[in-house]
């Protein structure tokens, strides 16, 4: 017993006794250096050796022959414990450094808010005093003089001295916004700061233009961060081009640059913006690195008129990046974006996109901080991607998909795009690009085989009371509800030289199976990169064994319903199954941008449960002055949906492809409108009961139809019901399209993977025979009962049930059969 107690004491004593052992007399004896070295060699190969391995070690190493096997076991236990403690200590030290830096950042933010409160108190007292001494008009003028930021005097941008003066003014104004009280900042809704957050985010409450600010800790050096952020097209998806026209040195090792930037328009119904700015890079006395920027005006400012013909000149108010080195490594970064996007020349319904600080925060400010943190994590090895792809390669694919989609939406003339036979009244715009080359890779073997060009069919529409994140999730998870497999096959065929082409394609049937293979995601999962495999089978007998699968490279973003002002996108492009790094891409997809509603919108709005054509509201005129901090109305949320689909074509088939593209996009719009009506919260009857899982938007409408088709009152609580309820389509190969929580548990699957499961896969042989024999009865009388039986989960486990009930689910007109519903009563795993 004493020996056992002594051994236990050694095994739990940690690093203090790792190099000691008990000899035959029960006394502690220190391991020799040779013994420790031998044990460490084995530990490096195998930290947890088996009993046989330890005995073999004693036989092979004579220097360990005087040590009991149990003592060897204790040494390895202690060694593993010490290694675990070392890793945990290192992790806690890293967390402590981050928390200390974040605490410092929060204290600085608190000091800034205290100064802002003091300033407001002083201004309030001053105003009160003025009210007693001057008349009302004088009072208004004095108030303006206090709260308005003094306008900077115009400098001559044509000489270096004038530019240096503008640069110093820009630096001072930027620093006052980044760390001072020049702007009344308020916390970004839904983004509370904390130790696990990316950073601290704020938007302007009341100032000219729109403004957003971010600050956070990044484990990169200041110069590297500045290098990354100055390369704006690499991280800002809306940036089309950035060109430095002039660069010359300034004092203290700084530089002054004259920069021309072009931005993509977010929809087809508004012109793009461009900026002509001065960018000043310098180092402060405290070692901080600063990159600040502002628009230039005056004579001779900007590039040639021809280069900016399709753009509206917008203004950058003093903005930039303040990057301070942090003790222990890394940097603290402050980002300020302050813009005037000239909302006067866009339709009234679209002006919230240009007057919302939340939109600018999501698209620019937050995106910049997330990007540098992503780079930092990749360099530290914290990010691991699948399929053996390097992070930089996957980032490039995401950027190419996004840029190609933006190119299609904007259709700039200098890129070779032209409108095809449009009289201005078309709901779908057809654009042609006969000069576009998709062999823009270093490998000429990857050039696309078609000779003609690319055709783009695009349209925009207004959605009301449709959550963008929910709609995009549905479009991603239920592609068969809106997409045509043969159209995807036509576009995919352009990637394979010598294969079939439109219109003589091989007839192919879509099996209904969509497999999602993730490639990577950003640090907060706000964007997902994945490969989609659509399984198809040839209908021609001689090609029966030839795979007709289609692979799509896809990015999905904005699926977090709590991200205020975030844009939701689903962009995809056919890709060869070999997936080369320099593969050409022809992106198509959807973009849904939320619009902040004004309080007056709820008074004069149309029916809240309606999907509108955006062209009915295209009035351009003087923009009213809305505060950038306006709170959106939850009673009438609106968003703008933009659809753009690209199709390669041969020059001899241009008209045929244009007709097909227009009809196809109209069918997609019709499908999206149907889905939007289904997932709109105002479109659901109160009889359905509690809100179902948002993972499957169609569940809301299906629940109503199921309830109407089967009058048992227990189905009011469809999602939480204890019996497994499944719905399958009425296609030639029935696949499941919906399941309640019990149904998902029974099949051991998720809503995303549900549509990969066919009806015949879950029944055993007796169950399939019973279903086939009673199918005619089911379709005739509308329901059928099945006896107790066995079915199969996706994991291969057997599931027993006491009874199964099947019935037809009718659509709202109560005449059209939408799908079949099955209820498995009292099911359990065998």
Secondary structure, DSSP 8 states (H G I E B T S, - for coil): -HHHHHHHHHHTSGGGGTTEEE-TTS-EEE--HHHHHHHHHHHHH-TT--HHHHHHHHHH-GGGTTS-HHHHHHHHHHHHHHHHHHHHHHHHHHHHHHHHHHHHHHHHHHHHHHHHHHHHHHHHHHHHHHHHHS-HHHHHHHHHHHHS--------TTSHHHHHHHHHHHHHHHHHHHTSSSS-EEE-TT----TTSS-EEEEESS-SSEEEEEEEEESS-HHHHHHHHH-GGGT-TTEEEEEEEEEEE-GGG-EEEEEEEEE--SSTTS-EEEEEEEEEEEE-TTS-EEEEEEE--STT-SS-TGGGTTEEE-EE-SEEEEEEE-TTS-EEEEEEEEEE--GGGS-GGGHHHHH-HHHHIIIIIHHHHHHHHHHHHHHHT----STT--HHHHHHHHHHHHHHHHHHHH--GGGTEEE-S--S--SSEEEEESS--S--SS-GGGS-S--EEEEEEEEEEEEES--HHHHHHHHHH-GGGT--HHHHHHHHHTTSTTS--TTS---EEEEEEEEEEEEEE-TTSSEEEEEEEEEEEESSGGGTTSB--EEEEEEEE---TT-TT-EEEEEEEE--TT--TT-----EEEEEEEE---TTHHHH---SS-EEEGGGG----------TT----TTS-EEEEEEEEEEEEEGGGHHHHHHHHHHHHHHHHHHHHHHHHHH-GGGS-GGG-S---TT-THHHHHHHHHHHHS--GGGGGTTT-SSEEEEE--SSS-BEEEE-HHHHHHHT--HHHHTT-BGGGTB-HHHHHHHHHHHHHHHHHSEEEE-SEEEE-TTS-EEEESEEEEEEEE-TTSSSEEEEEEEEET-EE-
